[in-house]
Amino acid sequence: MKKMYSLLTTGLIASSLLLSACGSDSTDDSGSSSAEGDKITLEVYQGKVEIKDQFEEMIKSYEQENPNVEIKFTAVGGGTDYLGSLKTKFSSGDEPEIFSVAGPSEAEQFTDYLADLSDTESAKLALDGTLAAVTEGDQVLGLPYNQEGYGYIYNKAIFKDAGIDPSTIKTYDDLKSVVETLDSKKEELGIEAVFALAAKEKWVIGNHLANVYLAPEFNNNVLEAYDAKTVTFEKGDELQQMLDLQVKYSIQPTLNVDYSQQVEQYFSLGQVAMIQQGNWVFPSIEQMDPELAQNIGVLPIPVEGNEGSIPVGVPNYWAVNKNKDEEVVQAAKDFLDWMNTSEVGKDTVVTKFNFIPAYEGYDASKIADPLSKDIYEYSTNGNTIGWVFAGYPSNAWGDILGANMQKYIAGEMTWEDVINDSIQKWEEPRN
Amino acid sequence: MKNRDLAFWLFLTPVILALGIVVIIPLVLGTFYSFTDWNGLTITKFIGFENYRTLLKDTDFLNSIWFTTKFSFVTVLLLNFFGLGLAILVTQKLKSSNFLRTIFFMPNLIGGLILGFIWQFIFVNVFGNIGQVLGIPSLQGWLSTTTTGFWGLVILTCWQMAGYIMIIYIAYLQNIPNELNEAADIDGANSFQRFRHITFPLVAPAFTVSMFLTLSMSFKIYDQNLSLTNGGPFDSTQMVAMEIVRTAYTENQLAYGQAKAVIFFVIIAIIALTQVYYNKKREVDM
C-alpha cells in the first residue's frame, strides 16, 4: 500500500513537473508572504467579475503610493462558482491574503482563516448595522463591500401617465389600489401587465420577497436569524397576500419568467410598470434603454407596522487571511483602509464600481444612478429592513422556501403546507 | 515478458496518468470523502455510512432518480427509433443523402448549454406566440409545468443526439451485403419482411453500442437540464447530476453530495453492464 502510494506520488510529481514546464513563462506564483526583499505581495481573490478592470486601475495608484506592496487581483465569478474555487485554493495551500465572504454562514466555514479587523479605520467608519453579520464577540471578521437594496422598481413615466403619485403609496392597501388602477388602464398605458414577477428564480421569492416579512421576527438582525432554531412566519399571511397580488397582476405564467426576461424584456421595454428587484438591475436597464434608466425609482414593499422601509444589506465582505505573517496581514488591512478612506479609493468605489457605499464620509451626490441614490437615502435615514436571508439555514433554505412558493403558485401546495414544510426544513439542520 | 520493457511503460504512461488523474484518483478520493464530514476545506471526523443512510430518506434525491429514470426510458426509445429511422432514410438512394446526413448531424455539434437556451426561447416564446395566435392553450406556458418540462427535455435531447446515433446505424447498415436483400427480393419478400428478417438482425450490434451510449448519456445529462429548465418548476425537473451539484455546492454539503455521486456511479455501472451483457447475448443467439 505504502509502495503504491509513493508510486502514485512520484507519478503525480512527474506529471506536475511536466505541466509546470509547459507554463514556465508565467511569473513567480508563490503568492505568499514577503517574497524578495521587503516587497509584500497581496493576492486579492474575490467573486465580482464586473469590477475587475476598475479594481486593477485602482491597484496601480496604490502601488505607486506604496512601492513596497504588490497586489495581484483575481476575480472569479459570473458563470463559475466562487466559493468552490476559493475552497480549492485554500485546500491546495495557495491561500490568498484578501478574499471575500458573503455573510455569517460562509464566515463560519472560513473561521480558521479570518483575521480580526476591528482595529481598522474602515470598521470604525462602517455604517450602523453593516457589520452585524460578521461580528463575533468584539471581533470584526469582515468589512462590507457595499450596500444593496431592493423593492418595487417602477417606471416613473407610466406612473405619471396613470396619474399616480408614488409618494402616496405607503400601506399594502395603497399599493393594491394603485395596482388595480394601473391594471384597469393597461390598454391606454400600453403595458401588458402591472408586474413581471420572476417566480422562476427561487431567490426572487424565497430570499428577497420572504425576507421582507421574516425580518421583523428576527428584529432585522441577520445574526439572530443565523442562530434561530426555528422560524414562525409571524407575518406569513402578509407574505401570502403580497405574493398573490404580484402573481395575479403579473405577466403569465409567472413560473416561466426568469430574471433576464423580467428586467431586460418586460421592464426595460416598458411592458410592465413595476418589478420586484434591486439596484443591481441598473446597468442592464441602462444598456437596454439609457433614457428609461434615468427615469426609474424604487418603492418599498409594504409591511404592516414598518411601512416605508427598504430592505438594505451587505452582499459581500472583504476578509483578511490571518495565517500570514503579521506584516502581511497589516499590509492587507492598510490596503482595505486605503480603499475605503482615501480620495482615490472612495472615488473608485462610487463612480467606477457603482457601489452604494457602506461607510461614512462619502459624497452621496457622486452616486450616478437613481436607484442607488434612492437606496442610499433610505439607508442614511435609517429606513431599512435587515437582510436576514444571509442567515437562513445552510441547506439553501431560501431555495426550499422558494420552491414551495412555486408549488403554491402552481396550485400544487396549500399555503399552510408551504409554511409547515418550510418551518420543518428550517429546524432540520438547526436541531 | 519481453514486450513489457521500458518502451512499453513509456508509451502507456501518458494514458495511465491521464486516466489516473481525471478518473481513478478522483473516484477513490471521492469515495473516501463520502464517508466523512468533509466541507471542502477540512475533515473533522469519519462518519461511516451516515451519509448513505441519510440519502435513502432524501426525497429530493429519490425524486430526481425517478425523474431521470423516466426521462432515460423515453429518450433511449425515441433516440434509437429516430436514429435508425434517419439512418434508413439517408442510406436510400437519394440525391440529397449526403447533405441530409450533415444536416441531421449538425445539432450534435452545438454545445448543450447553448441548445438549452435556444430551445427555451422556442418553447416559451415561439410556442407561446403560436399558441396565442391559433388559440391552442396546450402550446402556452411550456416549461412552467412538470409535464412540459419533461417533454421539453426529451425533445431537446432527441433533437441533439439523434444525428449522432444515426451515424452509428449508418455504419452498420452499409455493412449489410446487398446480395442478401437481392436474394430475399427474388424470393418475394416485401420491404417490411426484408427489414424485419435481414436488416434488423444484422444491425443488432449497433443496438448494443447505441443503447449503451444513449442510456449512459441520458442518465448523466446536466448542461441541457441546467439551461433549459434549471430544475424548475420547483425542482421537479431536476435530474440526478444536477441534484448532486446542487447538494454539494448550493447546499454546501460536499461529503453528502459525494455520497450521492457514488450511488449514482454504482447505478449507472449496474445498468450499463447488465444492458451490454444482455445485448451481447442476443447478438450471439441470432
Chai-1 contact restraints between the chains, C-beta under 6 A:
chainA,res_idxA,chainB,res_idxB,connection_type,confidence,min_distance_angstrom,max_distance_angstrom,comment,restraint_id
A,S15,B,L17,contact,1.0,0.0,6.0,A-B,restraint_1
A,D81,B,Y249,contact,1.0,0.0,6.0,A-B,restraint_2
A,G84,B,Y249,contact,1.0,0.0,6.0,A-B,restraint_3
A,K87,B,G40,contact,1.0,0.0,6.0,A-B,restraint_4
A,K87,B,L41,contact,1.0,0.0,6.0,A-B,restraint_5
A,F90,B,L41,contact,1.0,0.0,6.0,A-B,restraint_6
A,S91,B,L41,contact,1.0,0.0,6.0,A-B,restraint_7
A,K200,B,G232,contact,1.0,0.0,6.0,A-B,restraint_8
A,P253,B,G141,contact,1.0,0.0,6.0,A-B,restraint_9
A,P253,B,S144,contact,1.0,0.0,6.0,A-B,restraint_10
A,L255,B,S144,contact,1.0,0.0,6.0,A-B,restraint_11
A,L255,B,P233,contact,1.0,0.0,6.0,A-B,restraint_12
A,N256,B,V124,contact,1.0,0.0,6.0,A-B,restraint_13
A,N256,B,S144,contact,1.0,0.0,6.0,A-B,restraint_14
A,S394,B,N252,contact,1.0,0.0,6.0,A-B,restraint_15
A,N395,B,E251,contact,1.0,0.0,6.0,A-B,restraint_16
A,A396,B,T250,contact,1.0,0.0,6.0,A-B,restraint_17
A,A396,B,E251,contact,1.0,0.0,6.0,A-B,restraint_18
A,A403,B,F234,contact,1.0,0.0,6.0,A-B,restraint_19
A,A403,B,D235,contact,1.0,0.0,6.0,A-B,restraint_20
A,Q406,B,P233,contact,1.0,0.0,6.0,A-B,restraint_21
A,Q406,B,F234,contact,1.0,0.0,6.0,A-B,restraint_22
A,K407,B,F234,contact,1.0,0.0,6.0,A-B,restraint_23
A,A410,B,P233,contact,1.0,0.0,6.0,A-B,restraint_24
